[in-house]
Amino acid sequence: MLGDKWTMLVVRELLGGPKRTMELLNSLFPISSRTLVGRLRDMEKDRLVERTDFGGNPPYEKMKQVASICFKHWLQQSNVLFIIGGKSNNTDIFETFRAMADASAEYERAG
């Protein structure tokens, strides 16, 4: 199992800590999603990795972190802020708004 090319690359990527499947897919280009998911399932079966299901939506903290970066760096340069969320990218829009509201409140307190 560990002799497989892609498995070793997945292990290397996970040495830095947990990652979402899409993060692995992006960092392991040109691996196909089918190959990556297959390797992850094999590794899970062999107890090399542990899977945590977030239900397809990025965790609240990750969305809040992204919103904080937007407020800190881009809001000063623009009077328009795009809201990312909804069915098109599998993000719960209510969690997006909650994360943005919390990040905005922190930005206002710091500013």
N, C-alpha and C positions, 0 to 999 in steps of 0.2 A: 504493500500500500504506500509506504513512504518513499519508495523508489520512483513513483510516478512524477513526471515533470511538474504538472500543475499542482499536485498535492504539496510538493516541497515549496512552491511559490506561495501557496495559500498559507502554509505554516509560517513562512517568513513574514507575510503581511500581518498575521495575527499575533506575532511576537510583541508588537507594540500595544496590544490590548484589543478589546472587542470591537468589531466593525459590523456595519450593516451589509447585507448582500450587495446592494448597489455600490457601496464604497469599495468593496472587494472587486466587483466587476470593473469599475473604473480604473482601479490601480493595477489590475492584472490584464489590461488590454494586450493582446487580442483574444483572450479567452471568451468562449461563448457562454451565455447564461446557462445553457443546458449542461455544459461540461462543469462549470463552477458549482451549480446546485448538486450535480451528481457526486462531485468530489466532497462537498460539504456533507452530504447525506452519508457517504461511505465513512467519512471521518467521525461523524456523530455516532454511527453504528459501532465503530471501533473505539468509542469513548475518547477520541482525541480532541474533540470540540464539544461544546455544549451550546445548544440553540435556545435563544430566547425570542419568543414571538411578540412583536409589538403591534400586531394586527394590521400591518401594512402602513401604519402612520408613523412618521418620525416622532420621537418622544418630545413632550412639551419643552423640556430644557433645551433641546437642540434648536427648536423653532425660536425660542426666546433668545438664544445666543445669536442666531442669524439676524433677528430683528434688532438686537442691540448693536450689532455691527453696522447695520443700515442706518440706524439713528445717529450713531457716533460719527460715521464717515461721510454719508451721502446726504443726509437731511440738511446739513449746513449749506450744501452746494446746490440744492434743488428744492423747489416748493411742491414737488410731486413725489409721492411714494406709492409704488405699486404693491399691491397685496397679492401674495402668492398663496394659493390654496384652492381646494375644491376637488372635484372628481378628476380633473385632467391630470393631476400629479399625485392622486391618491392621498391627499392631505385633508384631514378634517378641518373645515373652514372655521368652525367654532374654536378649535384649539389654536388655530393660526391667529384669530382675533384676540384670544385671551393672552397668548404669548406676546403679541404686538402691544397690547394695552399695558401689560406688566413691564415690558422693555421701555415703553414710552414714559411710564411713571418713573422708572429708575433714571432715565435720561434727563427728565425734568428736574428731579431731585439733585442730580449731580451737576447740572448746568447752572 
